[in-house]
Amino acid sequence: MCQNRTAPKGILGFPIAPFTETNKLDEQKLAHNIQFLLDEGLEAIFVACAAGEYPSLSKEEYEAMVDVAVSVTNKRVPVYTGVGGNIQTSLEFAKISKEKGADGYLILPPYLVPGEQAGLAQYFKTIAESTDLNAIVYQRDKIALSIPVLETLADVPQVVGVKDGLGNMELNTLLTQTFKQRFGWLNGMPLAEVTMPAYVPLGFDSYSSAISNYIPHISRKFFDAVIENDQATIDDLYQHVILPINNIRRQRNGYAVSLIKAGMEIMGIPVGQTVRLPILPVEKEHYVELERILENALNRYPKETVAPSI
């Protein structure tokens, strides 16, 4: 039985799914992506989730991604997988995650048919109870979790966290004030750095960072400034890095995924621009704009290098 019933805290790494030009999963580049996140000190790895194009993965690709993540992390940090959508597939992937040695999974909401709140509660409960792994439930898009839903899930020891991708701060206040420390609270908004200063006072102590795939030192600098209430640094990072990148992300649907791959390519982490439909690659004008933003960001906030020990 899993003993550590707590959700990860800090900056959470969400590696992408690198595909070749012939649309095959590139396991070597995935391993490199995960190793990079580990080297940069991220507190957990969430593999085959939304950033990893979970809805487009075959079972074999999913298994391969979990294998790579578990192998590369080698128990240094928790490994969470993505499950969700079709409940039968979710149960199968939850079992795969357990068999392959993951620590938990992020349960994505069902698609197309939202269901009543009682149905949502049973959906999340059924998946969470299917193994003894930790489970984090995710509200996003048209799926919002009510107090009665979380009351049901509070009785399930496997459910350790709630991730928010809605940005409804009234709802978040009600949920965090009602359940407080029973759940870990994770910010899962697109480019979560934009909203993290508003989430911390509610008890959210972690977030998924897309930009950590290519400028993790800036994400860390921002997170530290938020925790330390360093408003001057927060404002400066907002103006010169966070908001300019976010402005590009908002230009097209799917950029929450494809913009990560573009940023990695620009920063010398070649993963290619291949994404799976309905997502499209970043358009040239936006790619060039991101290049300019990242060049300016590195000039303003150069990554510190550690001198080799003698």
FENWOFEN-V759860 format. One record per backbone hydrogen bond with DSSP energy under -1.0 kcal/mol. CO is the residue of the C=O (numbers start at 1). NH is the residue of the N-H. E is the energy in kcal/mol with one decimal. If there is no record, write none. Layout:
BEGIN
[[CO	NH	E] [CO	NH	E]]
END
This chain:
BEGIN
[[3	5	-1.5] [4	6	-1.4] [10	207	-1.9] [11	43	-2.2] [12	209	-2.0] [13	46	-3.2] [18	26	-3.0] [20	23	-2.2] [24	20	-2.8] [26	30	-1.8] [27	31	-2.4] [28	32	-1.9] [29	33	-2.3] [30	34	-2.5] [31	35	-2.6] [32	36	-2.3] [33	37	-1.9] [34	38	-2.3] [35	39	-2.8] [36	40	-1.5] [37	42	-2.1] [38	41	-1.8] [44	13	-2.9] [45	80	-3.2] [49	54	-2.1] [50	53	-1.9] [53	56	-2.0] [54	57	-1.7] [58	62	-2.6] [59	63	-2.6] [60	64	-2.1] [61	65	-2.5] [62	66	-2.3] [63	67	-2.5] [64	68	-2.4] [65	69	-2.3] [66	70	-2.7] [67	71	-2.3] [68	72	-2.8] [69	73	-2.3] [70	74	-1.7] [73	76	-2.1] [78	45	-2.5] [79	103	-2.5] [79	104	-1.4] [80	47	-2.7] [81	106	-3.5] [83	108	-3.8] [86	90	-2.6] [87	91	-2.4] [88	92	-1.8] [89	93	-3.0] [90	94	-2.4] [91	95	-1.8] [92	96	-2.1] [93	97	-2.5] [94	98	-2.0] [95	99	-2.6] [96	100	-2.1] [97	102	-2.5] [98	101	-1.2] [103	134	-1.9] [104	81	-1.8] [105	136	-2.3] [106	83	-2.5] [107	138	-1.5] [111	113	-3.0] [116	120	-2.5] [117	121	-2.6] [118	122	-1.8] [119	123	-2.2] [120	124	-2.6] [121	125	-2.4] [122	126	-2.8] [123	127	-1.8] [124	128	-2.6] [125	129	-2.5] [127	130	-1.1] [134	105	-2.0] [135	160	-2.4] [135	161	-1.2] [136	107	-3.4] [137	163	-3.3] [139	165	-3.0] [140	143	-2.5] [146	150	-2.1] [147	151	-2.2] [148	152	-1.8] [149	153	-2.1] [150	154	-2.0] [152	155	-1.0] [153	156	-1.8] [156	159	-1.7] [158	135	-3.1] [160	184	-2.8] [161	137	-2.3] [162	186	-2.7] [163	139	-2.6] [164	188	-2.9] [167	169	-1.2] [168	172	-2.5] [169	173	-2.1] [170	174	-2.2] [171	175	-2.7] [172	176	-2.7] [173	177	-2.3] [174	178	-1.6] [175	179	-2.6] [176	180	-2.2] [179	182	-2.9] [184	162	-2.8] [185	205	-1.4] [186	164	-2.7] [187	208	-1.9] [191	194	-2.2] [192	196	-1.6] [195	198	-1.7] [195	199	-1.0] [196	200	-2.0] [199	202	-1.5] [199	204	-1.5] [200	203	-1.8] [205	10	-2.1] [206	187	-2.6] [207	12	-2.8] [210	213	-1.7] [211	214	-1.8] [211	215	-3.7] [215	219	-1.6] [216	220	-2.5] [217	221	-1.8] [218	222	-2.3] [219	223	-2.6] [220	224	-2.7] [221	225	-1.8] [222	226	-2.2] [223	227	-2.5] [224	228	-2.4] [225	230	-3.0] [229	231	-1.4] [230	234	-2.2] [231	235	-2.8] [232	236	-2.0] [233	237	-2.6] [234	238	-2.6] [235	239	-2.3] [236	240	-2.1] [237	241	-2.1] [237	242	-2.3] [238	243	-2.2] [241	245	-2.2] [242	246	-2.5] [243	247	-2.3] [244	248	-1.2] [245	249	-2.4] [246	250	-1.8] [248	251	-2.2] [252	255	-1.4] [254	257	-1.7] [254	258	-2.2] [255	259	-1.8] [257	261	-1.2] [258	262	-1.9] [259	263	-2.4] [260	264	-2.4] [261	265	-2.2] [262	266	-2.4] [263	267	-1.9] [264	269	-3.3] [265	268	-1.4] [276	279	-1.8] [283	287	-2.4] [284	288	-2.6] [285	289	-1.7] [286	290	-2.4] [287	291	-2.3] [288	292	-2.0] [289	293	-2.1] [290	294	-2.7] [291	295	-2.3] [292	296	-2.3] [293	297	-2.4] [294	298	-2.4] [295	299	-1.8] [296	300	-2.0] [297	301	-3.0]]
END
